[in-house]
């Protein structure tokens, strides 16, 4: 696949993003890790708070990462930003209307979802272990780890409308190309996330 930017330019975007916004990145990581710990410890979490957290992630990645940092090297980031804001609006709507708690589901899909959430939390360390060096690397509060934790939680929420899966599935497909074309090995997990989201959309009662 031909890209309108180089590998170095791609990593330089993360360097600028992390250098200027690291307190927000760290804060979102702490919030997300705390939500994951609470979810796993108690076996459930208030779905309204969870959707609100996911809405924050998607709005931030769309408006800040895509629109402000990624767009200067990739014109398609304008479309990506719009899609992420739409997804944030979907989650924002669910945060107002959801009633059930988000439980840990004891199915294959649920267990894969737990793995994706934990992988998303560990994402910064996986990237470091792959050989990239801070700050020129994706850490957190950017599209790929956002999609991973989102997919993990959605796979444990059978009642989530299929509409809420479309954009995360689409980004799992788009973002996984980074694992092959840009050498971000940590993003290989998006292949699994995309496959499971596709199953959840096409066969909601399977697995």
N, C-alpha and C positions, 0 to 999 in steps of 0.2 A: 504493500500500500504506500502510495506517495503522499507525504505530508508537507504542508506549507512551512514547516519549521524544522530545525535540526535538533538532534538529541541534546546538544549543549544548551540551545535556546530553551528547550523544554525544562531542563533542570534549573536553568537560571531563573525561570518564572517562580519555581518553588523557593529558590534562594531569596528572592526579593520578598515574596509572600511571608516566609517564615521570619525573616529578619525584622519586618515591620509589624507583624501581627502575632508574634509568638505568644503573648499573654492570652489572646482570644483562643488560639489553637490549644494551649494548655488548659484553659478553662473549659472548653468544650470536651476535651478528652476526660477531664475529671468528672464532669457532669454525666457523660455517657458511661464511664466506667462505674460510677456510683449507681446509676440506674441498672446496669447489668448485674452488679453484685446484689442489689436489692431484689431484682427479679429472680436470680438463681437461688438466693438464700431463702426467700419466702415462697418461691414457686409461682409468684404472680406479681404484677405491678399494675397500678392504675393506668388503664389504656389511654385516658385523656391526657395524663402527664406525658406518657410515652409518645403519643402522636404530636403533642406540643414540642417535645424535644426534637423529634424527627423533622417537624416543620421548620424549626430553627436551623437545623443542619442544612436542609435543602435550600432555604432562603439564603443562608450565608454563602454556601458554595456557588449558588447562582449569581447573586448580586455582587459578591466580593471576589471570589476566585475567578469565575468565568468572565464576568463583565469587566472587572478592573484589571486583573492580572493576565489572564489567558488570551483575551481578545486582541491585544496588540500583536501577538504572533500568530493567531489563528482566527480568521474572520468567522469561522463556524461557531466560535464561542458565543456569539450573539444568540444563535439558535439554542445552544446548550443552556445559556443563562435563562432564556425564556422558559424552556422546558423545566428547569429546576425550580423556577418561581411558581410555575403551575403546580408542580408536585408539592411544593410547600403549602400552596393554597388548599390542595386536596387534604393534606395532613392537618392543616389548620381547621378545616371543616369537620374532620373526624374528631379532632380534639374537643370540639363543642358538642358533638352528638353521640360519641361513643359511650356506652354504658357498661359493658363487660370489662372485667379485669383481663389483662394479657397474661395468660398462664403459660408455663413451660409444658408443651405438649409431648406426651410420651409416644411419639411415632417416629419413623425414620425421618420424615420431613422435619419434625420438631427438633430431633437431635442434630440434624445437619444445620438447622437454624441456630441452635445454641453454639455449634462450632463456628459458624460465620460471625456471630456476635463477638465471641471471644477472639476470633482471628482479627476482626476489625479493631478491637481494643488493642491487640498486640501488634497491629500493623506497623507502627513506627519502628518497633524493634526488629520486625521481620525485614523491613526495608534496610535498616542498618546492617543486619546480618547478611543481606544479599550483596553488600559491597558498596552501596552508595553512601555518601558522607553528608552529614548535616552542615549547612542548611540547604544544600542543593539536592533536595530529595522530598518526596511527598511524605508528610508526617501524619496529620490528622486535620479534620475540618476542611477537607478537600473532597472532590467527587467520589473517588474510588473507595476509600474507607467508609465514607458516608453511605454508599450503596451497599457495602458489605454488611454493616450493622443493620441497615434498613431491611435488607433481604432476610437476615436472620430473624429479626423480630416479626416480619410479615409471615414468615413460614410457620410461626407459632401462633398466628392469629387467623384461624380458619374463617372467622366471620368478617375479616377485612374485605371490602368490595374489590372485585377484580380490577376496577378502574385504578385502584391505588398501586397495582403491580406493574402497570404498563411502562411508565417512565423508568422505574428502577431496573426492569428487565432490559429496556432499550439501552440504558447506560452500562449495564453489565456487558452487553454485546460491544458497545463502542469502547468502553474503558478497557476491556480485556485485550484489545489490540495493543495497548501499551506494553503488555507483557512480552509481546512478540516483536513489535516494530521499534520500541523504545527501550527495551531491556529492563523494564520494571517487573522483575520476577514475582514480586509480592502480589501483583495484580492477576496472577494465574487463578487465584481463588474466585475471581469474578466469573470464570467459566462455570464453576460449580454453582455459584449463586444464580447465574442466568438460567442454567438448566433446571434448577429446582423451582425458580419462579415461573418458568414456562410450564412445568408440570402442574404447578398450583393453579395456573390460569386455565389450562386446557382440561385438566382432570382434577378438579378441586377435592375429590374424595379419595384420590389415589395416595398411596404411601401413608 
